[in-house]
Amino acid sequence: MLTFSPRIHRALDLAALAHNGQVRKDPDVAIPFVSHVMGVAFLLAGHGFDEDVVVAGLLHDVLEDSPHYTSELEAFGERVFGIVRQVSEATKDAPWRVRKVRYAQGLREAWPEAKAVSCADKIHNMQSILLSIERGSPVWPLLTNTDPLEQVQRLKWLRDNLAVGWDHPILATYDATLARLIPEAQRAAPRGH
């Protein structure tokens, strides 16, 4: 069983610093962004991943959101840095849809540990959408940059890319969460779909 080691504590502190002042995209509650990386880390720990993978889960958005913390991230070791690098968009040099396709295609060849972090990241994002719907404040327009059905298609395609050469029980959690999200997407889709 994974314990709250000094290394995980340092990773959590770095995540809090790197995401200081950032909030989740939510229409009715200013949820600190660090709650997302904590959710990802909890999902990974709950599925039995080792400390490096949990640390990478805590730090998975640092390169994208706070690249000035790169040296602090590198201090967690080559494996953690490699996982985070593989789940990060290198640049914002293209439109949103192009970047998402490039990201999903990159997962086909990613390390299993990076696939796990990406999988947990998407699970937590889907869970967050479902929670916002339960609160009566759907977050679709803020989170997705697309209509809900297009987002579901992207999540299905991403899942297919994750499964290339990799199988782990966390994929069943992804599938179950996506299955709960699909009817909500159908209800929220613009008329005519």
N, C-alpha and C positions, 0 to 999 in steps of 0.2 A: 504494500500500500504506500502510495506517495505521501510524503509528509511536507509540511510547510517549512522547508529548509531555508537557511540564510540566503541561498542563491535564488530561490523563488521569491523570497522577500525583496531582495535587491531588484529582481525583474519587475515585480509589482510596483516598487517605488519608481523605477525608470519609466514604466508605462504611465504612471500618474503624472510624472514630470513632463514626459513627451506629449501627453494629451491634455495638459493643463489648459483649462478654459474652453476645450472643445466639448460639444454636446452632440448627442444622437439626433438624427433627423426625426423629430417627433413633433406633431402639431400642437400638443396640449401640455407637454411636460418637458422641462429642460433637464434631461437625464445626462449626467456627466458621461463622456465617451468612454472613460475607463471601465464603466460597467460592461461594455461590450467585450473588451479584451479579457475581463474577468470571467464572463460567461463562456467565452471560447476556451479559456484555460480549464474551467470546471468541466466542460464537455469532454475535453481531452483526458483529463485525469479520471473522469468517470468511466471512460472507455479503456482505461488501463495503459495509456501511453506513458512513457518515461519522462523524467524531469526535463531533459532537453526539449522535448516536444511541447511540454506544458509551458516552459519558459518561452519558446518560440511563439506559442499561442498568445501569451501575455504581450509579446513585443511585435506581433505580426504586422501592425500598421505603422511602426516607427519610421521605416524608410520612406513610406509614402507621405505621411503626415508631418513628420518632424525629422527630416534628414540631418539636421545639425546634431542629432544624437547618435550618428552612425558609429563613432568611435566607442561610445559607451555600449552600444549594441554588440560591436565586434568583441568586446571584452568578455562576452558570454561564451565565446569559443566558435570555432569554424563551423561546427555542425549547426548550432543555433542560427548563426549568421546566414549559412547556406539555405536553411529552411525559410527564414524570413525573406531572403532575396528571391527565392523561387515563388513566393506567394505575393510579391509586390509588383505593381506596375512600374516598369523602369522609367517611363516618362509619360507625360500627358500630352504627347505630340500628335494625337489623332482624336477624332470624334469619339464620344462615349461608346457607341456600339462597336466600333473598330477595336478599341482598347479591350472591351469585354471579350470579343472573339479571340484576340491575340492571347489574352490571359487564359481562357479556357483551353486553347490549343496547347499552350505551354504546359498545362497540367498533365497532358498525356505522357510527357517524358519526365515529369518531376519525381523527386524522391518520394517514397511512400509516406515519410514523415511530413513532407510539404503537402501532400494530398490530404493527409489527416487534418492539418491546420486549416487548409482551405475549406474542407468539408465542415469542420466545426464552425468556422466563420460564417458560412452560408446558413447552417442550421440556426445559429443564434440570430442572424438577420431575419430569417423566416419566422422564428419564434417571436421576435420583436414586432413584426408586422401583425402577427396573430394577437399579441397582447394589446396592441393599439386598437385593433378591431373590437376586442372584448371591452375595452374602455369606451367604445363608441366614437373613437377618433381615428378613423383609418388613415394610415400614413402613406398609402400607395403613391400619391403624386409626389411626395417629398423624397421617397426612397428610391424609386425605380427609374426615373427619367424616361419611362416608357409606359404604355398602358399595361394593366395587370396581366393580361393574357400573354403579351410578348415577354414579360418578366418571367412568367411560369415556363414558357418555352425555353428561355435562356437558362433557367435553373435545371430543367430536364437535360438540356444539352451539356451543361457543365457537369452534371452527375455522370453522364455517359463518358465524358473525358476523364473524370476522376477514376472511373472503374477500369480504365485501360491498364492492364497488368497489375491491378491492385484490388484486393477484396478484404474488407474488414467490417465487423459488425456496426461500426459508426455509419456505414452507408445505409443500413436499415433505419437508423434514426433519421437520416436525411430523407429517405423515402417516406417515412411515416409523417414527418413534418410537412413535406411537400404535398402529400395527399390531403392533409388538413387545410393547406393553403389554396389548393386548386378551386374548391367551390367558392371561396371568398373572392378569388380573382374573377371568377365567372360572374359573380354578383356585382363586382365593382367595374367590370369592363364597360367601355363606352358602348352605347347602343349601336347595333349593326354588326357586332362580332358574332 
